């Protein structure tokens, strides 16, 4: 079987992406329209992990504003014109295909962010994944009241994190 590799996501990948999302995030459900919108608004940031003939994971990112968190399961409507970060909405990979693939996804989107003039990567860490993201150079950001309220929909322990690309 060929080595797992990331490729750009196509609209036809949506059923596979939704199925993986439902399996890995049963407590954080998002409708297929919400996932599809991200693919439409920023196809460059949306990738699937291919293992053999199967899709084993996905990564979705889009330009956004630092210290702002898009609502979970909500439409973005449009991307901000004054975006100052590439926001990693989610990366999820089936258990049997994990091991080095998140690092590979981040390595793919870093040049994308730089090429778009975005010097920062942002995300919400869930499920106690903070140490993993720290390993990839992200730092937790102290949330103000507004940010804390938005983080609440992502479950307990959700942490907003940033990584400055200029410094790396
Ligand atoms: C998050 C996920 C995509 C990671 O995939 P992966 O292939 O295991 O990730 P990688 O192996 O590329 O890990 C990146 C780094 O974090 C490290 N790491 C992994 N788990 C870790 C942990 N629990 N604590 C600290 N570091 C960890 C890895 O060793 C690797 O560092 P290295 O390259 O220096 O060895 C996968 O675990 C997943 O799909 N989880 C469920 C969904 C999820 O939680 N998504 C994130 C939502 S914020």
Backbone and ligand atoms as CSV (ligand in chain L), in Angstrom:
chain,resi,resn,atom,element,x,y,z
A,1,UNK,N,N,0.840,-1.196,0.000
A,1,UNK,CA,C,0.000,0.000,0.000
A,1,UNK,C,C,0.880,1.252,0.000
A,2,UNK,N,N,0.440,2.293,-0.765
A,2,UNK,CA,C,1.268,3.495,-0.847
A,2,UNK,C,C,1.276,4.235,0.496
A,3,UNK,N,N,2.322,5.001,0.679
A,3,UNK,CA,C,2.484,5.760,1.919
A,3,UNK,C,C,1.341,6.788,2.043
A,4,UNK,N,N,0.823,7.009,3.252
A,4,UNK,CA,C,-0.217,8.045,3.394
A,4,UNK,C,C,0.292,9.390,2.883
A,5,UNK,N,N,-0.521,10.087,2.101
A,5,UNK,CA,C,-0.112,11.415,1.646
A,5,UNK,C,C,-1.319,12.342,1.574
A,6,UNK,N,N,-1.057,13.625,1.748
A,6,UNK,CA,C,-2.113,14.640,1.683
A,6,UNK,C,C,-2.279,15.114,0.250
A,7,UNK,N,N,-3.507,15.284,-0.167
A,7,UNK,CA,C,-3.773,15.907,-1.470
A,7,UNK,C,C,-4.928,16.899,-1.299
A,8,UNK,N,N,-5.075,17.855,-2.223
A,8,UNK,CA,C,-6.186,18.814,-2.112
A,8,UNK,C,C,-7.526,18.076,-2.070
A,9,UNK,N,N,-8.452,18.565,-1.254
A,9,UNK,CA,C,-9.777,17.946,-1.159
A,9,UNK,C,C,-10.644,18.411,-2.328
A,10,UNK,N,N,-11.481,17.514,-2.826
A,10,UNK,CA,C,-12.438,17.865,-3.878
A,10,UNK,C,C,-13.840,17.778,-3.284
A,11,UNK,N,N,-14.788,18.427,-3.950
A,11,UNK,CA,C,-16.173,18.382,-3.455
A,11,UNK,C,C,-16.643,16.933,-3.312
A,12,UNK,N,N,-16.164,16.070,-4.201
A,12,UNK,CA,C,-16.604,14.665,-4.150
A,12,UNK,C,C,-16.060,13.923,-2.923
A,13,UNK,N,N,-15.113,14.533,-2.195
A,13,UNK,CA,C,-14.571,13.907,-0.972
A,13,UNK,C,C,-15.470,14.179,0.241
A,14,UNK,N,N,-16.474,15.041,0.069
A,14,UNK,CA,C,-17.262,15.480,1.219
A,14,UNK,C,C,-17.897,14.317,2.006
A,15,UNK,N,N,-18.497,13.324,1.332
A,15,UNK,CA,C,-19.074,12.219,2.121
A,15,UNK,C,C,-18.030,11.523,2.997
A,16,UNK,N,N,-16.840,11.311,2.465
A,16,UNK,CA,C,-15.788,10.652,3.253
A,16,UNK,C,C,-15.358,11.548,4.409
A,17,UNK,N,N,-15.231,12.845,4.142
A,17,UNK,CA,C,-14.829,13.781,5.198
A,17,UNK,C,C,-15.885,13.804,6.303
A,18,UNK,N,N,-17.156,13.883,5.909
A,18,UNK,CA,C,-18.247,13.920,6.901
A,18,UNK,C,C,-18.276,12.650,7.732
A,19,UNK,N,N,-18.038,11.522,7.076
A,19,UNK,CA,C,-18.081,10.236,7.796
A,19,UNK,C,C,-16.962,10.182,8.836
A,20,UNK,N,N,-15.773,10.656,8.468
A,20,UNK,CA,C,-14.646,10.651,9.422
A,20,UNK,C,C,-14.929,11.643,10.555
A,21,UNK,N,N,-15.478,12.809,10.199
A,21,UNK,CA,C,-15.803,13.809,11.229
A,21,UNK,C,C,-16.789,13.225,12.241
A,22,UNK,N,N,-17.800,12.531,11.741
A,22,UNK,CA,C,-18.825,11.966,12.646
A,22,UNK,C,C,-18.218,10.894,13.543
A,23,UNK,N,N,-17.261,10.159,13.008
A,23,UNK,CA,C,-16.642,9.082,13.772
A,23,UNK,C,C,-15.690,9.623,14.842
A,24,UNK,N,N,-14.917,10.651,14.464
A,24,UNK,CA,C,-13.882,11.140,15.382
A,24,UNK,C,C,-14.414,12.224,16.320
A,25,UNK,N,N,-15.415,12.971,15.856
A,25,UNK,CA,C,-15.942,14.060,16.686
A,25,UNK,C,C,-17.438,13.874,16.976
A,26,UNK,N,N,-17.844,12.743,17.564
A,26,UNK,CA,C,-19.288,12.542,17.804
A,26,UNK,C,C,-19.876,13.612,18.723
A,27,UNK,N,N,-19.042,14.213,19.589
A,27,UNK,CA,C,-19.563,15.218,20.530
A,27,UNK,C,C,-19.455,16.645,19.997
A,28,UNK,N,N,-18.850,16.798,18.815
A,28,UNK,CA,C,-18.709,18.134,18.226
A,28,UNK,C,C,-19.234,18.085,16.784
A,29,UNK,N,N,-20.508,17.741,16.622
A,29,UNK,CA,C,-21.012,17.515,15.253
A,29,UNK,C,C,-21.097,18.794,14.429
A,30,UNK,N,N,-20.775,18.666,13.149
A,30,UNK,CA,C,-20.916,19.775,12.210
A,30,UNK,C,C,-21.599,19.246,10.951
A,31,UNK,N,N,-22.485,20.069,10.398
A,31,UNK,CA,C,-23.226,19.591,9.230
A,31,UNK,C,C,-22.314,19.599,7.994
A,32,UNK,N,N,-22.607,18.729,7.020
A,32,UNK,CA,C,-21.799,18.685,5.803
A,32,UNK,C,C,-21.735,20.045,5.101
A,33,UNK,N,N,-22.798,20.864,5.207
A,33,UNK,CA,C,-22.794,22.183,4.549
A,33,UNK,C,C,-21.694,23.075,5.135
A,34,UNK,N,N,-21.502,22.948,6.445
A,34,UNK,CA,C,-20.495,23.776,7.120
A,34,UNK,C,C,-19.094,23.375,6.653
A,35,UNK,N,N,-18.879,22.072,6.489
A,35,UNK,CA,C,-17.580,21.586,6.005
A,35,UNK,C,C,-17.418,21.970,4.529
A,36,UNK,N,N,-18.488,21.820,3.763
A,36,UNK,CA,C,-18.436,22.122,2.323
A,36,UNK,C,C,-18.134,23.596,2.083
A,37,UNK,N,N,-18.689,24.460,2.943
A,37,UNK,CA,C,-18.470,25.895,2.755
A,37,UNK,C,C,-16.982,26.237,2.873
A,38,UNK,N,N,-16.312,25.603,3.829
A,38,UNK,CA,C,-14.877,25.866,4.010
A,38,UNK,C,C,-14.103,25.438,2.768
A,39,UNK,N,N,-14.507,24.309,2.198
A,39,UNK,CA,C,-13.836,23.812,0.997
A,39,UNK,C,C,-14.062,24.771,-0.177
A,40,UNK,N,N,-15.247,25.385,-0.188
A,40,UNK,CA,C,-15.569,26.318,-1.276
A,40,UNK,C,C,-14.831,27.647,-1.091
A,41,UNK,N,N,-14.813,28.141,0.167
A,41,UNK,CA,C,-14.215,29.456,0.425
A,41,UNK,C,C,-12.691,29.433,0.335
A,42,UNK,N,N,-12.098,28.301,0.740
A,42,UNK,CA,C,-10.622,28.267,0.767
A,42,UNK,C,C,-10.124,26.864,0.433
A,43,UNK,N,N,-10.285,26.476,-0.831
A,43,UNK,CA,C,-9.911,25.106,-1.218
A,43,UNK,C,C,-8.447,24.789,-0.934
A,44,UNK,N,N,-7.566,25.788,-1.009
A,44,UNK,CA,C,-6.136,25.509,-0.816
A,44,UNK,C,C,-5.837,24.933,0.562
A,45,UNK,N,N,-6.631,25.319,1.572
A,45,UNK,CA,C,-6.354,24.867,2.932
A,45,UNK,C,C,-6.993,23.534,3.266
A,46,UNK,N,N,-7.793,23.006,2.337
A,46,UNK,CA,C,-8.582,21.800,2.633
A,46,UNK,C,C,-7.948,20.604,1.938
A,47,UNK,N,N,-7.512,19.638,2.713
A,47,UNK,CA,C,-6.783,18.476,2.172
A,47,UNK,C,C,-7.332,17.199,2.765
A,48,UNK,N,N,-7.149,16.119,2.029
A,48,UNK,CA,C,-7.512,14.804,2.563
A,48,UNK,C,C,-6.265,13.927,2.584
A,49,UNK,N,N,-6.246,13.027,3.550
A,49,UNK,CA,C,-5.138,12.084,3.665
A,49,UNK,C,C,-5.536,10.809,2.923
A,50,UNK,N,N,-4.752,10.483,1.916
A,50,UNK,CA,C,-5.056,9.314,1.099
A,50,UNK,C,C,-4.151,8.162,1.528
A,51,UNK,N,N,-4.776,7.013,1.803
A,51,UNK,CA,C,-4.027,5.792,2.134
A,51,UNK,C,C,-4.535,4.715,1.192
A,52,UNK,N,N,-3.690,4.315,0.251
A,52,UNK,CA,C,-4.151,3.374,-0.770
A,52,UNK,C,C,-5.271,4.029,-1.566
A,53,UNK,N,N,-6.444,3.379,-1.614
A,53,UNK,CA,C,-7.597,3.939,-2.332
A,53,UNK,C,C,-8.556,4.658,-1.399
A,54,UNK,N,N,-8.196,4.725,-0.129
A,54,UNK,CA,C,-9.141,5.246,0.867
A,54,UNK,C,C,-8.736,6.629,1.357
A,55,UNK,N,N,-9.735,7.353,1.840
A,55,UNK,CA,C,-9.463,8.609,2.541
A,55,UNK,C,C,-9.487,8.304,4.024
A,56,UNK,N,N,-8.380,8.628,4.694
A,56,UNK,CA,C,-8.230,8.257,6.102
A,56,UNK,C,C,-8.196,9.475,7.014
A,57,UNK,N,N,-8.340,10.654,6.451
A,57,UNK,CA,C,-8.318,11.839,7.300
A,57,UNK,C,C,-8.510,13.090,6.475
A,58,UNK,N,N,-8.671,14.196,7.186
A,58,UNK,CA,C,-8.827,15.477,6.488
A,58,UNK,C,C,-8.224,16.588,7.347
A,59,UNK,N,N,-7.870,17.678,6.708
A,59,UNK,CA,C,-7.434,18.886,7.394
A,59,UNK,C,C,-8.097,20.077,6.723
A,60,UNK,N,N,-8.699,20.954,7.529
A,60,UNK,CA,C,-9.413,22.112,6.988
A,60,UNK,C,C,-8.874,23.387,7.634
A,61,UNK,N,N,-8.421,24.325,6.821
A,61,UNK,CA,C,-7.904,25.604,7.319
A,61,UNK,C,C,-8.417,26.730,6.432
A,62,UNK,N,N,-8.463,27.922,6.999
A,62,UNK,CA,C,-8.872,29.081,6.200
A,62,UNK,C,C,-8.341,30.353,6.842
A,63,UNK,N,N,-8.136,31.410,6.075
A,63,UNK,CA,C,-7.702,32.681,6.660
A,63,UNK,C,C,-8.753,33.198,7.644
A,64,UNK,N,N,-8.294,33.831,8.733
A,64,UNK,CA,C,-9.221,34.348,9.742
A,64,UNK,C,C,-8.544,35.446,10.523
A,65,UNK,N,N,-9.210,35.938,11.557
A,65,UNK,CA,C,-8.650,36.994,12.407
A,65,UNK,C,C,-8.172,36.371,13.710
A,66,UNK,N,N,-7.002,36.796,14.170
A,66,UNK,CA,C,-6.497,36.279,15.445
A,66,UNK,C,C,-7.438,36.651,16.592
A,67,UNK,N,N,-7.505,35.758,17.568
A,67,UNK,CA,C,-8.335,35.938,18.772
A,67,UNK,C,C,-9.826,35.921,18.466
A,68,UNK,N,N,-10.183,35.466,17.272
A,68,UNK,CA,C,-11.602,35.262,16.961
A,68,UNK,C,C,-11.770,33.801,16.614
A,69,UNK,N,N,-12.865,33.233,17.056
A,69,UNK,CA,C,-13.096,31.815,16.816
A,69,UNK,C,C,-14.409,31.653,16.063
A,70,UNK,N,N,-14.363,31.032,14.893
A,70,UNK,CA,C,-15.620,30.810,14.180
A,70,UNK,C,C,-16.505,29.884,15.018
A,71,UNK,N,N,-17.813,30.134,15.054
A,71,UNK,CA,C,-18.685,29.261,15.846
A,71,UNK,C,C,-18.669,27.845,15.296
A,72,UNK,N,N,-18.711,26.884,16.200
A,72,UNK,CA,C,-18.723,25.493,15.771
A,72,UNK,C,C,-20.033,25.216,15.039
A,73,UNK,N,N,-19.960,24.467,13.974
A,73,UNK,CA,C,-21.136,24.123,13.168
A,73,UNK,C,C,-21.853,25.370,12.631
A,74,UNK,N,N,-21.094,26.444,12.393
A,74,UNK,CA,C,-21.700,27.660,11.847
A,74,UNK,C,C,-21.056,28.021,10.517
A,75,UNK,N,N,-21.827,28.675,9.660
A,75,UNK,CA,C,-21.274,29.101,8.370
A,75,UNK,C,C,-20.400,30.337,8.565
A,76,UNK,N,N,-19.329,30.425,7.799
A,76,UNK,CA,C,-18.431,31.584,7.877
A,76,UNK,C,C,-18.997,32.753,7.079
A,77,UNK,N,N,-19.821,32.459,6.096
A,77,UNK,CA,C,-20.393,33.437,5.146
A,77,UNK,C,C,-19.317,33.944,4.177
A,78,UNK,N,N,-18.261,34.566,4.710
A,78,UNK,CA,C,-17.160,35.017,3.855
A,78,UNK,C,C,-15.882,35.062,4.683
A,79,UNK,N,N,-14.753,35.110,3.980
A,79,UNK,CA,C,-13.475,35.229,4.685
A,79,UNK,C,C,-13.188,36.705,4.931
A,80,UNK,N,N,-12.559,37.044,6.074
A,80,UNK,CA,C,-12.272,38.461,6.342
A,80,UNK,C,C,-11.255,39.012,5.350
A,81,UNK,N,N,-11.472,40.246,4.902
A,81,UNK,CA,C,-10.521,40.860,3.960
A,81,UNK,C,C,-9.207,41.193,4.655
A,82,UNK,N,N,-9.292,41.454,5.967
A,82,UNK,CA,C,-8.089,41.820,6.725
A,82,UNK,C,C,-7.613,40.632,7.576
A,83,UNK,N,N,-7.676,39.439,7.016
A,83,UNK,CA,C,-7.233,38.238,7.741
A,83,UNK,C,C,-5.781,38.402,8.195
A,84,UNK,N,N,-5.480,37.917,9.401
A,84,UNK,CA,C,-4.102,37.992,9.880
A,84,UNK,C,C,-3.592,36.652,10.419
A,85,UNK,N,N,-4.331,35.588,10.119
A,85,UNK,CA,C,-3.827,34.260,10.503
A,85,UNK,C,C,-4.471,33.211,9.594
A,86,UNK,N,N,-3.843,32.051,9.547
A,86,UNK,CA,C,-4.478,30.899,8.908
A,86,UNK,C,C,-5.026,30.054,10.055
A,87,UNK,N,N,-6.348,29.926,10.095
A,87,UNK,CA,C,-7.006,29.233,11.197
A,87,UNK,C,C,-7.208,27.760,10.817
A,88,UNK,N,N,-6.657,26.887,11.656
A,88,UNK,CA,C,-6.812,25.444,11.415
A,88,UNK,C,C,-8.110,25.019,12.079
A,89,UNK,N,N,-9.102,24.782,11.275
A,89,UNK,CA,C,-10.417,24.441,11.818
A,89,UNK,C,C,-10.394,23.053,12.450
A,90,UNK,N,N,-9.792,22.107,11.750
A,90,UNK,CA,C,-9.769,20.736,12.277
A,90,UNK,C,C,-8.819,19.882,11.447
A,91,UNK,N,N,-8.137,18.998,12.141
A,91,UNK,CA,C,-7.396,17.928,11.461
A,91,UNK,C,C,-7.809,16.645,12.170
A,92,UNK,N,N,-8.310,15.689,11.434
A,92,UNK,CA,C,-8.765,14.432,12.038
A,92,UNK,C,C,-8.362,13.271,11.136
A,93,UNK,N,N,-7.752,12.275,11.749
A,93,UNK,CA,C,-7.218,11.130,10.995
A,93,UNK,C,C,-7.627,9.847,11.714
A,94,UNK,N,N,-8.058,8.866,10.955
A,94,UNK,CA,C,-8.441,7.577,11.556
A,94,UNK,C,C,-7.232,6.987,12.288
A,95,UNK,N,N,-7.512,6.329,13.415
A,95,UNK,CA,C,-6.441,5.926,14.339
A,95,UNK,C,C,-5.335,5.134,13.642
A,96,UNK,N,N,-5.716,4.233,12.734
A,96,UNK,CA,C,-4.710,3.342,12.146
A,96,UNK,C,C,-3.759,4.067,11.184
A,97,UNK,N,N,-4.103,5.297,10.788
A,97,UNK,CA,C,-3.246,6.024,9.844
A,97,UNK,C,C,-2.473,7.164,10.499
A,98,UNK,N,N,-2.518,7.245,11.824
A,98,UNK,CA,C,-1.814,8.325,12.519
A,98,UNK,C,C,-0.327,8.017,12.653
A,99,UNK,N,N,0.412,9.060,12.906
A,99,UNK,CA,C,1.852,8.904,13.108
A,99,UNK,C,C,2.588,9.736,12.072
A,100,UNK,N,N,2.850,10.995,12.402
A,100,UNK,CA,C,3.591,11.872,11.490
A,100,UNK,C,C,2.726,12.624,10.506
A,101,UNK,N,N,1.435,12.314,10.450
A,101,UNK,CA,C,0.631,12.927,9.387
A,101,UNK,C,C,0.168,14.339,9.732
A,102,UNK,N,N,0.012,14.632,11.024
A,102,UNK,CA,C,-0.340,16.007,11.388
A,102,UNK,C,C,0.843,16.928,11.077
A,103,UNK,N,N,2.027,16.488,11.447
A,103,UNK,CA,C,3.223,17.289,11.141
A,103,UNK,C,C,3.292,17.552,9.633
A,104,UNK,N,N,2.970,16.551,8.833
A,104,UNK,CA,C,3.018,16.702,7.372
A,104,UNK,C,C,1.967,17.700,6.875
A,105,UNK,N,N,0.771,17.665,7.479
A,105,UNK,CA,C,-0.272,18.621,7.071
A,105,UNK,C,C,0.174,20.054,7.380
A,106,UNK,N,N,0.720,20.248,8.578
A,106,UNK,CA,C,1.171,21.589,8.972
A,106,UNK,C,C,2.293,22.056,8.034
A,107,UNK,N,N,3.186,21.139,7.679
A,107,UNK,CA,C,4.278,21.500,6.762
A,107,UNK,C,C,3.703,21.925,5.404
A,108,UNK,N,N,2.567,21.358,5.013
A,108,UNK,CA,C,1.919,21.729,3.745
A,108,UNK,C,C,1.301,23.121,3.811
A,109,UNK,N,N,0.668,23.435,4.948
A,109,UNK,CA,C,-0.074,24.710,4.979
A,109,UNK,C,C,0.797,25.904,5.393
A,110,UNK,N,N,1.945,25.618,5.993
A,110,UNK,CA,C,2.833,26.731,6.367
A,110,UNK,C,C,3.212,27.613,5.178
A,111,UNK,N,N,3.716,27.016,4.080
A,111,UNK,CA,C,4.050,27.875,2.928
A,111,UNK,C,C,2.833,28.563,2.336
A,112,UNK,N,N,1.687,27.917,2.461
A,112,UNK,CA,C,0.440,28.514,1.976
A,112,UNK,C,C,0.142,29.798,2.751
A,113,UNK,N,N,0.281,29.721,4.079
A,113,UNK,CA,C,0.044,30.902,4.916
A,113,UNK,C,C,1.029,32.000,4.546
A,114,UNK,N,N,2.301,31.635,4.478
A,114,UNK,CA,C,3.331,32.638,4.166
A,114,UNK,C,C,3.042,33.301,2.812
A,115,UNK,N,N,2.677,32.476,1.814
A,115,UNK,CA,C,2.428,33.007,0.472
A,115,UNK,C,C,1.237,33.964,0.458
A,116,UNK,N,N,0.322,33.791,1.423
A,116,UNK,CA,C,-0.849,34.681,1.500
A,116,UNK,C,C,-0.586,35.850,2.434
A,117,UNK,N,N,0.660,35.990,2.910
A,117,UNK,CA,C,0.989,37.097,3.797
A,117,UNK,C,C,0.474,36.903,5.213
A,118,UNK,N,N,0.165,35.668,5.576
A,118,UNK,CA,C,-0.342,35.381,6.928
A,118,UNK,C,C,0.817,34.815,7.745
A,119,UNK,N,N,1.209,35.530,8.802
A,119,UNK,CA,C,2.422,35.160,9.535
A,119,UNK,C,C,2.124,34.341,10.780
A,120,UNK,N,N,0.863,33.934,10.961
A,120,UNK,CA,C,0.485,33.226,12.177
A,120,UNK,C,C,-0.479,32.090,11.845
A,121,UNK,N,N,-0.306,30.970,12.533
A,121,UNK,CA,C,-1.288,29.885,12.471
A,121,UNK,C,C,-2.077,29.921,13.777
A,122,UNK,N,N,-3.386,29.640,13.713
A,122,UNK,CA,C,-4.243,29.682,14.902
A,122,UNK,C,C,-5.111,28.432,14.937
A,123,UNK,N,N,-5.536,28.054,16.131
A,123,UNK,CA,C,-6.442,26.896,16.263
A,123,UNK,C,C,-7.050,26.838,17.652
A,124,UNK,N,N,-8.068,26.010,17.764
A,124,UNK,CA,C,-8.615,25.657,19.076
A,124,UNK,C,C,-8.240,24.206,19.329
A,125,UNK,N,N,-7.479,23.993,20.387
A,125,UNK,CA,C,-7.097,22.621,20.744
A,125,UNK,C,C,-8.216,22.001,21.578
A,126,UNK,N,N,-8.619,20.782,21.196
A,126,UNK,CA,C,-9.651,20.064,21.965
A,126,UNK,C,C,-9.094,18.717,22.400
A,127,UNK,N,N,-9.840,18.043,23.268
A,127,UNK,CA,C,-9.483,16.697,23.749
A,127,UNK,C,C,-8.060,16.633,24.318
A,128,UNK,N,N,-7.652,17.634,25.062
A,128,UNK,CA,C,-6.315,17.570,25.690
A,128,UNK,C,C,-5.193,17.381,24.671
A,129,UNK,N,N,-5.360,17.935,23.476
A,129,UNK,CA,C,-4.301,17.837,22.458
A,129,UNK,C,C,-3.268,18.958,22.597
A,130,UNK,N,N,-3.392,19.768,23.662
A,130,UNK,CA,C,-2.476,20.911,23.809
A,130,UNK,C,C,-0.993,20.518,23.743
A,131,UNK,N,N,-0.544,19.460,24.447
A,131,UNK,CA,C,0.888,19.098,24.373
A,131,UNK,C,C,1.329,18.746,22.958
A,132,UNK,N,N,0.430,18.109,22.221
A,132,UNK,CA,C,0.743,17.740,20.835
A,132,UNK,C,C,0.964,19.005,19.991
A,133,UNK,N,N,0.068,19.986,20.137
A,133,UNK,CA,C,0.215,21.225,19.357
A,133,UNK,C,C,1.443,22.005,19.814
A,134,UNK,N,N,1.730,21.935,21.126
A,134,UNK,CA,C,2.931,22.621,21.616
A,134,UNK,C,C,4.179,22.033,20.966
A,135,UNK,N,N,4.144,20.724,20.812
A,135,UNK,CA,C,5.248,20.020,20.151
A,135,UNK,C,C,5.459,20.555,18.726
A,136,UNK,N,N,4.353,21.034,18.118
A,136,UNK,CA,C,4.429,21.573,16.756
A,136,UNK,C,C,4.642,23.085,16.755
A,137,UNK,N,N,4.952,23.646,17.924
A,137,UNK,CA,C,5.340,25.061,17.979
A,137,UNK,C,C,4.237,26.032,18.356
A,138,UNK,N,N,3.043,25.532,18.663
A,138,UNK,CA,C,1.939,26.425,19.058
A,138,UNK,C,C,2.043,26.735,20.552
A,139,UNK,N,N,1.552,27.942,20.935
A,139,UNK,CA,C,1.533,28.290,22.351
A,139,UNK,C,C,0.099,28.637,22.758
A,140,UNK,N,N,-0.287,28.235,23.975
A,140,UNK,CA,C,-1.636,28.575,24.436
A,140,UNK,C,C,-1.759,30.070,24.694
A,141,UNK,N,N,-2.922,30.624,24.384
A,141,UNK,CA,C,-3.159,32.048,24.576
A,141,UNK,C,C,-4.186,32.204,25.683
A,142,UNK,N,N,-3.922,33.102,26.632
A,142,UNK,CA,C,-4.890,33.349,27.698
A,142,UNK,C,C,-6.122,33.986,27.078
A,143,UNK,N,N,-7.270,33.370,27.325
A,143,UNK,CA,C,-8.496,33.840,26.685
A,143,UNK,C,C,-9.154,34.925,27.522
A,144,UNK,N,N,-9.602,36.017,26.867
A,144,UNK,CA,C,-10.410,37.001,27.590
A,144,UNK,C,C,-11.851,36.466,27.652
A,145,UNK,N,N,-12.744,37.220,28.298
A,145,UNK,CA,C,-14.114,36.725,28.542
A,145,UNK,C,C,-14.812,36.365,27.233
A,146,UNK,N,N,-14.611,37.195,26.228
A,146,UNK,CA,C,-15.277,36.980,24.948
A,146,UNK,C,C,-14.807,35.668,24.304
A,147,UNK,N,N,-13.480,35.478,24.324
A,147,UNK,CA,C,-12.894,34.271,23.727
A,147,UNK,C,C,-13.322,33.032,24.527
A,148,UNK,N,N,-13.353,33.175,25.869
A,148,UNK,CA,C,-13.754,32.047,26.728
A,148,UNK,C,C,-15.176,31.594,26.409
A,149,UNK,N,N,-16.049,32.561,26.181
A,149,UNK,CA,C,-17.447,32.235,25.891
A,149,UNK,C,C,-17.518,31.436,24.588
A,150,UNK,N,N,-16.722,31.837,23.604
A,150,UNK,CA,C,-16.747,31.132,22.306
A,150,UNK,C,C,-16.121,29.750,22.436
A,151,UNK,N,N,-15.096,29.634,23.285
A,151,UNK,CA,C,-14.427,28.340,23.463
A,151,UNK,C,C,-15.360,27.316,24.095
A,152,UNK,N,N,-16.355,27.812,24.856
A,152,UNK,CA,C,-17.226,26.914,25.620
A,152,UNK,C,C,-17.896,25.878,24.718
A,153,UNK,N,N,-18.244,26.282,23.480
A,153,UNK,CA,C,-18.953,25.339,22.598
A,153,UNK,C,C,-18.037,24.206,22.132
A,154,UNK,N,N,-16.732,24.349,22.374
A,154,UNK,CA,C,-15.781,23.317,21.947
A,154,UNK,C,C,-15.487,22.306,23.065
A,155,UNK,N,N,-16.222,22.433,24.166
A,155,UNK,CA,C,-16.055,21.468,25.252
A,155,UNK,C,C,-15.018,21.923,26.265
A,156,UNK,N,N,-15.049,21.235,27.404
A,156,UNK,CA,C,-14.147,21.605,28.499
A,156,UNK,C,C,-12.688,21.382,28.072
A,157,UNK,N,N,-11.824,22.266,28.488
A,157,UNK,CA,C,-10.402,22.079,28.184
A,157,UNK,C,C,-9.999,22.624,26.833
A,158,UNK,N,N,-10.958,23.180,26.077
A,158,UNK,CA,C,-10.599,23.760,24.777
A,158,UNK,C,C,-9.690,24.967,25.004
A,159,UNK,N,N,-8.624,25.052,24.229
A,159,UNK,CA,C,-7.622,26.113,24.407
A,159,UNK,C,C,-7.333,26.768,23.065
A,160,UNK,N,N,-7.305,28.094,23.061
A,160,UNK,CA,C,-6.940,28.817,21.845
A,160,UNK,C,C,-5.415,28.886,21.768
A,161,UNK,N,N,-4.855,28.572,20.600
A,161,UNK,CA,C,-3.399,28.512,20.466
A,161,UNK,C,C,-2.943,29.199,19.186
A,162,UNK,N,N,-1.759,29.791,19.254
A,162,UNK,CA,C,-1.188,30.490,18.097
A,162,UNK,C,C,0.234,30.008,17.852
A,163,UNK,N,N,0.646,30.101,16.613
A,163,UNK,CA,C,2.048,29.854,16.280
A,163,UNK,C,C,2.509,30.929,15.305
A,164,UNK,N,N,3.532,31.649,15.738
A,164,UNK,CA,C,4.063,32.733,14.938
A,164,UNK,C,C,5.026,32.157,13.904
A,165,UNK,N,N,4.714,32.300,12.636
A,165,UNK,CA,C,5.571,31.707,11.606
A,165,UNK,C,C,6.849,32.512,11.404
A,166,UNK,N,N,6.772,33.816,11.664
A,166,UNK,CA,C,7.945,34.659,11.441
A,166,UNK,C,C,9.101,34.215,12.326
A,167,UNK,N,N,8.737,33.676,13.501
A,167,UNK,CA,C,9.778,33.330,14.477
A,167,UNK,C,C,10.319,31.925,14.246
A,168,UNK,N,N,9.808,31.198,13.256
A,168,UNK,CA,C,10.239,29.803,13.104
A,168,UNK,C,C,11.015,29.607,11.810
L,1,LIG,C1,C,-4.472,15.112,15.979
L,1,LIG,C2,C,-4.063,13.984,15.007
L,1,LIG,C3,C,-4.438,14.398,13.597
L,1,LIG,C4,C,-2.557,13.806,15.130
L,1,LIG,O1,O,-2.096,12.914,14.138
L,1,LIG,P1,P,-0.654,12.208,14.247
L,1,LIG,O2,O,-0.301,11.648,12.922
L,1,LIG,O3,O,-0.673,11.311,15.420
L,1,LIG,O4,O,0.263,13.477,14.562
L,1,LIG,P2,P,1.856,13.546,14.430
L,1,LIG,O5,O,2.463,12.195,14.641
L,1,LIG,O6,O,2.199,14.276,13.179
L,1,LIG,O7,O,2.172,14.398,15.724
L,1,LIG,C5,C,2.765,15.659,15.723
L,1,LIG,C6,C,3.759,15.733,16.871
L,1,LIG,O8,O,3.065,15.652,18.123
L,1,LIG,C7,C,3.658,14.625,18.921
L,1,LIG,N1,N,2.621,14.064,19.782
L,1,LIG,C8,C,1.659,13.190,19.452
L,1,LIG,N2,N,0.879,12.953,20.515
L,1,LIG,C9,C,1.368,13.695,21.528
L,1,LIG,C10,C,0.988,13.881,22.898
L,1,LIG,N3,N,-0.059,13.264,23.417
L,1,LIG,N4,N,1.726,14.733,23.642
L,1,LIG,C11,C,2.799,15.386,23.134
L,1,LIG,N5,N,3.195,15.244,21.836
L,1,LIG,C12,C,2.479,14.413,21.057
L,1,LIG,C13,C,4.215,13.638,17.913
L,1,LIG,O9,O,5.229,12.841,18.487
L,1,LIG,C14,C,4.739,14.563,16.838
L,1,LIG,O10,O,5.963,15.123,17.220
L,1,LIG,P3,P,7.336,14.657,16.472
L,1,LIG,O11,O,7.052,14.793,14.982
L,1,LIG,O12,O,8.343,15.610,16.949
L,1,LIG,O13,O,7.532,13.229,16.893
L,1,LIG,C15,C,-4.748,12.651,15.386
L,1,LIG,O14,O,-4.321,12.258,16.663
L,1,LIG,C16,C,-6.267,12.762,15.400
L,1,LIG,O15,O,-6.909,12.688,14.365
L,1,LIG,N6,N,-6.874,12.948,16.594
L,1,LIG,C17,C,-8.311,13.062,16.734
L,1,LIG,C18,C,-8.812,14.393,16.254
L,1,LIG,C19,C,-8.168,15.553,16.990
L,1,LIG,O16,O,-8.000,15.549,18.196
L,1,LIG,N7,N,-7.824,16.578,16.202
L,1,LIG,C20,C,-7.234,17.788,16.729
L,1,LIG,C21,C,-8.314,18.694,17.112
L,1,LIG,S1,S,-7.648,20.174,17.819
